[in-house]
Amino acid sequence: MLIAFAALLLLFVLLAGAAAFGLRARHVYPACLILCALGGVLALAALLIGPDGQTLTLPIGLPGQGMTLTADALSLWFLLMVFVSGAASSAYACGIEHKPTPNDAALLMPYPIFIAAMALTVLAADGLTLLVGFEAMSLASWALVLAKPEDPDSQRAGRLYLLMAGMGALCLIPAFGLMAADSGTVMPDLRFASIRALPLDGWKAAAVMLLAVIGAGSKAGLAPLHVWLPLAHPAAPSHVSALMSAAMTKVALYVLIRIVFDLTGPASPQWWSLPLLVMGATSAVLGALRATQENDMKVLLACSTIENIGLIAAALGLALVFRATDQTTLATLALGAALLHAFNHCIFKTLLFLGAGAAQHEGGNRNMDMLGGLLSRMPVTGWCVIVAAAAAAALPPLNGFASEWLILQSALAAPRNVGLGFQILITVLVALLALAAALAAAAMVRMVGVAFLGRPRMPRAAGAEEMGKPVRIAMMTLAGACVVLGLLPGLLLDLLDPALKALGGAHVSPRVNAVSMVMATDAYGYVPLAIGAVLALCLLLVWRTVMRVAGTDQARTIPTPAPAWDCGFIPPPRHFPFGDPQTQYSAGSFAQPIRRMLGRTVLDAHEQVDMPTPGDTRPAKYTLRWHDPAFRLLFDRIAALHAHLARFADLSRHLTIRHTLGVVFGALIALLVMIAVLERL
């Protein structure tokens, strides 16, 4: 199996090389689709058969330590996400008409490398291979973010993204250095098996944990390191945005889980959960709140990704709490909830980004206020987006609800078994997770209502049509997966059972089966098939009642709809004979109540209306300003520190030779003192 995966990676690299030498998009994207589909089938088959624990050594790497690959249950789980999202995104790219441009090689070559690098990261069995894959993933996605290098927004997104990617590398490299420091005599042994044999403790373990949270969290989008997501996702093409949001952020979570739950050993203090709990809750609320305020569909979905990454991080923090208090079963269930939601988010977020890309392609705009009425013109796309939005809003019986229910149940079980301080913290966490879920539902309702319902707001949206067959097939497949995995979530947890046993120490199957999930013996649990049947029956009764009361025959006899009330404005133009669509509720109209309740505190939102006096002919002006608190609290201060350091460094040009030698000598003494202190520790 490992040989097959290695061959797939080699084929991706060869495909990238062929794209660099002129292979066209009509050949590259179908080839990526075939390779991703084959990889997904292999990963699923390996999960069903069971991993064998073998490793494959490649003839490259450090002296005496070749780069090694392995395919354990955790690797296969995330590898399946990479290939599922990659196949759907490649199918979307196949359905778009690509006009040859001189920049084709620069855009096509990084795409297969991006997929191969993500797969290499999760298949790595040593620190060097993981870091090589992680950085190749960052560089390839950075090149794809700069799809329009002449666009100032793309340039800004690319600079910030490269900065965050560099920070991730600066944290992960010393983390692996600390873990492997005592594993070799001449050269540190970076293989995972050697690192597991010598688990860390004390300050080294704490440093590795914090470095892993910062290094992987910056790539995953954990607050306050999330600022690159809302900029990079709209700058990249839609199929690349889908891969970045659905797969790349999960690869970063894989690195975090691999280090914290596997390589640092089974024992961990309870405080290890604090960064994940705090950053997870903050990400969930802040991402959901920002999603209710954004007008750009892709920025909205990027903020929704921040919210879901926060939910997964909070579940991982709960698993650490339970593991530190020797509650193995609850730790396994919390970890299973995190991994289940990671997969579910991969499915519905890929679908949402593909739907947003189709709306942009046909409607000519990402701004929701420039769309509208797409459901009647693109019914397949519209209904698939509605299914995905309902899953993202955690509505039963779809897959998003199943995993979020398990996360919430894990949080509710925690206060009964931990100390007073953690009881208070987790109680606050439950409230914040509930708030994030409500805000996420509001954001999804707002997106669907403004962009896909109502009347077209622009002529381009009025002429929208369905996209090609590959795009529709990909979206319908993902929508069907949202329904099936929501009705049968236990099937995924059964696949996860080997990974949960290895990381959590217990089997999840006694509490979870194919049709139900139960957190405790005194609880009824969640039975999605029964819930789905009841909801379907209720919808059928409501539909029949409405049709009976309204009278279908009378409805058909109405010749034409009456013009909509335009609030006393001038008659609408000819191409909108039934009322000006601009008088519909806009995205800003839906966002204003939430912004006035929460935005002033969290986002520092300010509204200003410049109303002219009577007799003044100038138009009224409405101004809205708000910004992410991460910029004000963290990044603005880092920029100010950078400016101070730059001015200080500029003074070095005026130093004499004697002063310069003194600075070098002082730096050497400080380095020797640091080495002596570390040796004593």
LINKAHU-V342254 format. One record per run of one state. SS is the DSSP state (a for helix, b for strand, c for the rest). FROM is the first residue (numbers start at 1). TO is the last residue. Records with the same first field share a line. If there is no record, write none. Layout:
SS: FROM-TO  FROM-TO
//
This chain:
c: 1-1  21-24  50-54  63-64  71-72  95-103  125-125  146-151  180-190  198-201  221-228  236-237  264-271  292-295  325-327  364-366  371-373  378-378  393-398  415-419  452-458  463-468  488-488  505-511  513-516  518-525  527-527  551-551  558-580  584-586  603-605  611-620  626-628  655-656  681-681
a: 2-20  25-49  73-94  104-123  127-145  152-179  192-197  202-220  229-235  238-263  272-291  297-324  328-363  368-370  374-377  379-392  399-414  420-451  459-462  469-487  489-504  528-550  552-557  581-583  587-602  629-654  657-680
b: 55-62  65-70  124-124  126-126  191-191  296-296  367-367  512-512  517-517  526-526  606-610  621-625
//
